[in-house]
Amino acid sequence: MNGSTRLSDQEKREMREDAHDVERAKVFRAARVSSQTGSLDAYINFLSENMELFDFVPTIRNTANYKL
């Protein structure tokens, strides 16, 4: 198991419907293009401005082979 959440049959059906909907495809394409047009500085600024919105607690991983 890879730790991913299993999708319900309804979620799978909704994803298939989204995949066949031309208007939804346009929305997803526009969102992807919009997200890729920013610079690295804009991305870092976005992360910096929103850091307080999330609680970040690093997890401890004990490994036997000293790899992450």
Secondary structure, 3 states (H helix, E strand, C coil): CCCCCCCCHHHHHHHHHHHHCHHHHHHHHHHHHHHHCCCHHHHHHHHHHHHHHCCCCCCCCCCCCCCC
